[in-house]
Amino acid sequence: MSITQSQNIPLNDPDMELLHLAQKGNRKAFDDIVKKYQDRIFNVILRMIGNYEVALDLTQETFLKAYKNISGFREQSLFFKIGRASCRE
């Protein structure tokens, strides 16, 4: 799967429900989102950075930023945008 393909994965209804629950403060819902998307986010970051350890750190940073800003999310693609931005910092 290319980076572009992985960034355009639409949220299905269960994912939208998890996102809405996480936005209401449901920590388990956010944990479920992390479990589902962490490998994809990590792989995108690893391809951009090329360093395994740095990619691990940036993946964690991506989800920390996402958690802090979850109220403004409308779709999962924002996780990828945050990940890419973390790579540029």
GUKOLNU-453548 format. One line per 10 residues: their letters; for each residue y, z, x of N, C-alpha, C. Coordinates in steps of 0.2 Angstrom, whole numbers, plus 5000, padded with zeros to 4 digits. Example, Ala and Ser with C-alpha at 12.3 -4.5 7.8 and 13.67 -1.06 7.14 Angstrom:
GUKOLNU-453548
AS> 4972:5039:5066:4978:5039:5062:4984:5039:5066 | 4989:5035:5064:4995:5036:5068:5000:5039:5064;
end
This chain:
GUKOLNU-453548
MSITQSQNIP> 4994:5000:5004:5000:5000:5000:5006:5000:5004 | 5011:4996:5003:5017:4995:5007:5022:5001:5005 | 5027:5002:5009:5032:5007:5008:5035:5005:5001 | 5037:4999:5000:5040:4997:4994:5036:4998:4988 | 5030:4997:4988:5026:4998:4983:5025:5005:4981 | 5025:5009:4986:5024:5017:4985:5030:5019:4982 | 5036:5017:4983:5042:5019:4980:5043:5017:4973 | 5040:5012:4971:5041:5010:4964:5035:5012:4959 | 5032:5017:4961:5027:5020:4956:5030:5023:4950 | 5029:5021:4944:5032:5024:4939:5029:5030:4937;
LNDPDMELLH> 5033:5035:4934:5030:5041:4932:5026:5040:4925 | 5020:5042:4925:5017:5041:4918:5019:5047:4914 | 5017:5048:4908:5019:5053:4903:5017:5060:4906 | 5011:5061:4909:5010:5068:4911:5015:5070:4917 | 5017:5065:4921:5022:5066:4926:5028:5068:4924 | 5030:5064:4919:5037:5066:4915:5037:5073:4912 | 5031:5075:4910:5031:5081:4907:5031:5087:4912 | 5028:5085:4918:5028:5090:4923:5036:5091:4926 | 5039:5085:4926:5046:5085:4929:5050:5089:4924 | 5049:5088:4918:5054:5092:4913:5052:5099:4913;
LAQKGNRKAF> 5046:5101:4914:5044:5108:4915:5047:5111:4921 | 5047:5107:4926:5049:5110:4933:5057:5111:4932 | 5060:5106:4928:5067:5107:4927:5069:5113:4923 | 5064:5115:4919:5066:5121:4915:5063:5128:4919 | 5062:5127:4926:5060:5133:4930:5053:5134:4930 | 5048:5130:4928:5041:5131:4929:5039:5129:4936 | 5037:5134:4940:5036:5133:4947:5029:5130:4947 | 5024:5131:4943:5018:5128:4943:5018:5120:4942 | 5023:5118:4938:5024:5111:4937:5026:5108:4943 | 5031:5111:4946:5034:5108:4953:5028:5108:4958;
DDIVKKYQDR> 5024:5113:4958:5019:5114:4963:5014:5108:4962 | 5013:5106:4955:5008:5101:4954:5011:5094:4956 | 5018:5093:4955:5021:5087:4957:5020:5087:4965 | 5021:5092:4968:5021:5092:4976:5014:5090:4978 | 5009:5093:4975:5002:5091:4976:5000:5084:4975 | 5003:5081:4970:5002:5074:4968:5006:5069:4973 | 5012:5071:4975:5016:5066:4979:5017:5068:4986 | 5014:5073:4989:5016:5075:4996:5012:5070:5001 | 5006:5068:4999:5003:5063:5004:5007:5056:5004 | 5009:5054:4998:5013:5048:4998:5020:5048:5002;
IFNVILRMIG> 5023:5054:5000:5030:5055:5004:5029:5056:5011 | 5024:5059:5013:5022:5060:5020:5021:5053:5024 | 5017:5049:5020:5015:5043:5023:5021:5038:5024 | 5026:5038:5019:5032:5035:5020:5036:5037:5026 | 5037:5044:5026:5041:5047:5031:5038:5045:5038 | 5031:5046:5039:5028:5044:5045:5029:5037:5047 | 5029:5033:5043:5030:5026:5044:5037:5025:5047 | 5042:5028:5044:5049:5028:5046:5050:5031:5053 | 5047:5037:5054:5048:5041:5060:5043:5039:5066 | 5037:5039:5064:5032:5037:5069:5030:5044:5073;
NYEVALDLTQ> 5031:5049:5070:5029:5056:5074:5026:5060:5069 | 5020:5062:5070:5016:5066:5065:5020:5073:5063 | 5021:5076:5068:5024:5083:5067:5031:5083:5064 | 5035:5078:5066:5042:5078:5063:5041:5075:5056 | 5036:5071:5054:5035:5069:5047:5033:5075:5043 | 5028:5079:5046:5026:5085:5042:5033:5089:5040 | 5037:5090:5045:5043:5094:5044:5047:5091:5039 | 5048:5085:5039:5053:5081:5035:5050:5081:5028 | 5043:5081:5027:5040:5081:5021:5042:5087:5017 | 5041:5093:5021:5042:5099:5018:5050:5100:5016;
ETFLKAYKNI> 5054:5097:5021:5061:5097:5019:5063:5093:5013 | 5059:5088:5012:5060:5084:5006:5059:5088:5000 | 5053:5091:5000:5052:5095:4994:5056:5101:4993 | 5059:5104:4998:5063:5109:4997:5070:5107:4994 | 5072:5101:4997:5078:5098:4994:5077:5096:4986 | 5071:5094:4985:5070:5092:4978:5070:5098:4974 | 5067:5103:4976:5066:5109:4972:5073:5112:4970 | 5078:5112:4975:5084:5114:4974:5089:5110:4970 | 5087:5103:4969:5091:5099:4965:5087:5096:4959 | 5081:5099:4957:5077:5096:4952:5080:5095:4946;
SGFREQSLFF> 5085:5099:4944:5089:5098:4938:5092:5091:4937 | 5093:5087:4942:5096:5081:4942:5091:5075:4942 | 5085:5076:4943:5080:5071:4943:5078:5068:4937 | 5078:5061:4937:5075:5058:4931:5069:5054:4932 | 5067:5054:4938:5061:5050:4940:5058:5052:4947 | 5052:5051:4948:5049:5053:4955:5052:5049:4961 | 5055:5044:4959:5058:5040:4965:5063:5043:4969 | 5066:5048:4966:5071:5052:4970:5068:5056:4975 | 5061:5058:4975:5058:5061:4980:5058:5056:4987 | 5057:5050:4985:5057:5045:4991:5064:5044:4994;
KIGRASCRE> 5069:5044:4989:5076:5044:4992:5077:5050:4996 | 5076:5056:4994:5077:5062:4998:5073:5061:5005 | 5067:5059:5004:5063:5058:5011:5066:5053:5016 | 5068:5048:5013:5072:5043:5017:5078:5046:5020 | 5082:5049:5016:5088:5052:5018:5087:5057:5024 | 5081:5061:5023:5080:5066:5028:5078:5063:5035 | 5075:5057:5035:5074:5054:5041:5080:5051:5044 | 5085:5050:5041:5091:5048:5044:5096:5053:5047 | 5094:5059:5044:5099:5065:5047:5097:5067:5054;
end
